[in-house]
Amino acid sequence: MVTAVIKTVPAVDFEEISVHMAEWRTKFLNLAQQGKPIKYQVRNMPTIPKDIKAELVKMNYFDLILELDRGQHFLMPKSD
């Protein structure tokens, strides 16, 4: 997965994911399979499970990290 540091958040409606949510693994995987923009905080999602990471790679996601808050990540699928 390609990672980039960004200065501003893209103007997109992101689905937020956290390990503190019920059924977070299923929700995260479903969002990735649907090609939805996803955001998460590293403090709420310290690592992404291998199966979900594989799906993100398969779906050509970019990992965008906010420059002023390196703990904030935005996962966006590559647009054609």
C-alpha positions as CSV (number, residue, x, y, z in Angstrom):
1,M,0.0,0.0,0.0
2,V,1.3,3.4,-0.9
3,T,1.7,5.8,2.0
4,A,1.9,9.6,1.7
5,V,2.0,12.5,4.2
6,I,-0.7,15.1,3.5
7,K,-1.2,18.7,4.7
8,T,-5.0,18.7,4.6
9,V,-7.7,16.2,4.9
10,P,-9.3,15.3,1.5
11,A,-12.9,16.6,1.1
12,V,-14.5,13.2,1.3
13,D,-16.9,11.6,3.8
14,F,-14.8,9.0,5.6
15,E,-16.1,6.1,7.6
16,E,-14.3,6.0,11.0
17,I,-13.1,2.7,12.4
18,S,-11.8,1.8,15.9
19,V,-11.0,-1.4,17.8
20,H,-13.5,0.0,20.4
21,M,-16.4,-0.5,18.0
22,A,-18.5,-3.7,18.1
23,E,-17.7,-6.0,15.2
24,W,-14.9,-3.6,14.1
25,R,-13.0,-6.3,12.1
26,T,-16.0,-7.2,10.0
27,K,-16.9,-3.6,9.5
28,F,-13.3,-2.7,8.5
29,L,-13.1,-5.6,6.0
30,N,-16.5,-4.7,4.5
31,L,-15.6,-1.1,4.1
32,A,-12.4,-2.1,2.3
33,Q,-14.2,-4.5,0.1
34,Q,-16.7,-1.8,-0.9
35,G,-13.9,0.7,-1.7
36,K,-15.1,3.2,0.9
37,P,-12.8,5.9,2.3
38,I,-11.8,5.0,5.9
39,K,-10.2,7.0,8.7
40,Y,-8.7,5.9,11.9
41,Q,-6.5,7.1,14.8
42,V,-3.4,5.0,15.6
43,R,-4.3,5.2,19.3
44,N,-7.7,3.5,18.4
45,M,-6.2,1.1,15.8
46,P,-2.5,0.5,16.6
47,T,-2.1,-2.1,13.9
48,I,-4.2,-3.3,11.0
49,P,-4.7,-7.1,10.9
50,K,-3.0,-8.9,8.0
51,D,-6.2,-10.0,6.3
52,I,-7.6,-6.5,6.2
53,K,-4.2,-5.0,5.1
54,A,-4.2,-7.6,2.2
55,E,-7.7,-6.5,1.2
56,L,-6.6,-2.8,1.3
57,V,-3.7,-3.6,-1.0
58,K,-5.9,-5.7,-3.3
59,M,-8.3,-2.8,-3.6
60,N,-5.5,-0.3,-4.3
61,Y,-5.8,1.9,-1.2
62,F,-3.5,4.7,-0.3
63,D,-2.6,5.4,3.3
64,L,-2.7,9.2,3.8
65,I,-1.2,10.5,7.0
66,L,-2.0,13.9,8.2
67,E,1.2,16.0,8.6
68,L,0.2,17.9,11.7
69,D,-1.2,14.8,13.4
70,R,0.8,11.7,12.4
71,G,-1.6,9.5,14.3
72,Q,-4.5,10.3,12.0
73,H,-4.7,8.1,8.9
74,F,-7.0,8.3,5.9
75,L,-7.4,5.2,3.7
76,M,-8.5,6.1,0.2
77,P,-9.0,3.7,-2.7
78,K,-7.2,4.7,-5.9
79,S,-9.7,6.5,-8.2
80,D,-9.7,5.6,-11.9
